[in-house]
Amino acid sequence: MIPHEIHDTLKGKFGEAILDAKIDGTLDPWIAVAPGRILDVALFLRDDERMQFDTLMLLSGVDYSGGKLGVTYLLDSMKLRHKISLKVPLTLDNPHVQSVDPVWKTANWHEREAFDMIGIVFDGHPDLRRILMPYDWEGYPLRKDYAVPQFYQGMKVPY
């Protein structure tokens, strides 16, 4: 399936949950999905015979600045040899999105990393806790407004 067909199929099935898309004029076409519907869309993309997106190649949290966050998912169908990116827009005020761990188990650690580094909360995640930073670290190091602390547990941070 080509990206236009994937988009049209999703728009027909999920309507207003498909927020935006950039298909033409880009090497990596993407489709924006509402945060509260990403789990439904992911299940459909994995299970529908026309889609068969069996591989989550990447899940990444993004700080776009200006109070805007997001999650990007790069999906691949090994059997049908097509791919698509999904983007879920979020805000600093409400950085919540559904976990896709029930769909692709590889999402587990990727979601934990996005939580740890950017502060995105994956609702329904089975074990959402820090994975790279110490459990008591304050803040989210990959946010653009993050200020590196001078001290951690009484020790000078060498920056």
C-alpha positions in Angstrom: 0.0 0.0 0.0 1.2 3.5 -0.7 1.0 6.2 1.9 -2.0 7.9 0.2 -4.0 4.6 0.5 -2.9 4.1 4.1 -4.1 7.7 4.9 -7.4 7.4 3.1 -8.1 4.0 4.8 -7.4 5.5 8.2 -9.4 8.6 7.5 -12.3 6.5 6.4 -12.2 4.3 9.5 -11.2 6.8 12.2 -12.5 10.1 10.8 -11.6 13.1 13.0 -9.0 11.1 15.0 -6.8 11.5 11.9 -5.7 15.1 12.5 -3.3 15.8 9.7 -0.9 14.2 7.2 2.1 15.0 5.1 2.3 12.6 2.2 3.5 14.5 -0.8 6.9 16.1 -1.1 8.6 14.2 1.7 10.8 11.2 1.9 9.1 10.1 5.2 5.3 10.5 4.9 3.5 10.8 8.2 -0.1 10.8 9.6 -1.1 12.7 12.7 -3.3 10.8 15.1 -5.3 12.1 18.2 -3.6 11.0 21.5 -6.8 9.2 22.7 -7.1 7.1 19.6 -3.5 5.9 18.9 -4.1 2.5 20.5 -7.1 1.9 18.2 -5.2 3.0 15.2 -2.2 0.9 16.1 -4.3 -2.2 16.6 -6.0 -1.7 13.2 -2.6 -1.1 11.5 -1.2 -4.3 13.0 -4.3 -6.5 12.4 -5.9 -5.4 9.2 -4.9 -7.7 6.3 -4.2 -4.7 4.0 -1.9 -3.1 6.5 0.0 -5.8 8.6 2.3 -3.3 10.3 4.0 -6.0 12.4 7.1 -4.0 13.4 7.4 -0.8 15.5 10.9 0.3 14.3 11.0 3.5 16.4 9.0 5.3 19.0 10.5 8.7 20.0 9.4 11.6 22.2 9.9 15.1 20.7 10.0 18.6 22.3 9.0 21.0 19.5 9.3 23.9 21.9 6.6 26.5 22.5 4.8 24.1 24.8 4.4 21.4 22.1 5.5 17.9 22.6 4.9 14.8 20.4 5.5 11.1 19.9 6.6 9.7 16.6 6.1 6.1 15.6 7.8 4.5 12.6 6.0 1.4 11.5 7.0 -1.2 9.0 5.2 -4.2 7.4 7.8 -6.8 6.8 5.4 -9.0 4.9 3.8 -6.3 2.7 7.0 -4.2 2.5 5.5 -0.8 3.2 6.1 1.7 6.0 4.5 4.8 7.5 5.2 7.2 10.3 2.5 8.3 12.8 2.7 11.5 14.9 0.8 12.2 18.0 0.7 15.9 19.1 0.8 16.7 22.8 1.2 19.7 25.0 3.3 20.4 28.1 0.0 20.9 30.0 -1.3 17.5 29.0 1.5 15.2 28.0 -0.6 12.0 28.0 -1.0 9.4 25.3 -2.1 5.8 25.2 0.6 3.2 25.4 1.0 0.9 22.4 2.8 -1.7 24.4 -0.2 -4.1 24.0 0.3 -3.9 20.2 4.1 -4.0 19.9 6.0 -5.2 22.9 9.1 -3.3 21.8 7.2 -0.1 22.7 7.8 -0.9 26.4 11.3 0.4 26.7 10.9 3.1 24.0 7.9 4.6 26.0 9.9 4.4 29.2 12.7 6.4 27.5 10.3 9.1 26.2 8.8 9.3 29.7 12.3 9.6 31.3 13.8 12.0 28.9 10.9 14.2 27.9 8.1 13.6 30.5 5.5 12.0 28.2 3.1 9.9 30.1 2.0 6.7 28.4 -1.4 5.8 29.9 -1.8 2.0 30.4 1.9 1.3 30.3 2.6 -1.8 32.5 5.8 -0.4 34.1 6.2 3.4 33.5 9.3 4.4 35.4 12.7 5.9 34.6 15.0 3.8 32.5 18.1 6.0 31.9 18.2 8.6 34.7 18.3 7.8 38.4 14.9 7.2 40.0 15.1 10.4 42.0 16.3 12.7 39.1 14.2 15.8 38.8 13.2 17.1 35.4 13.4 15.8 31.8 16.8 16.2 30.2 15.7 16.3 26.6 13.2 19.1 27.0 14.4 22.3 25.5 13.7 24.3 28.7 15.7 21.8 30.9 18.4 23.4 33.1 21.2 21.0 34.0 21.5 21.0 37.8 24.8 22.0 39.4 24.5 19.3 42.0 23.0 15.8 42.4 22.8 14.3 45.8 25.5 16.7 47.1 27.9 16.0 44.3 28.9 18.5 41.6 27.6 17.5 38.2 30.6 17.7 35.8 29.3 19.9 32.9 
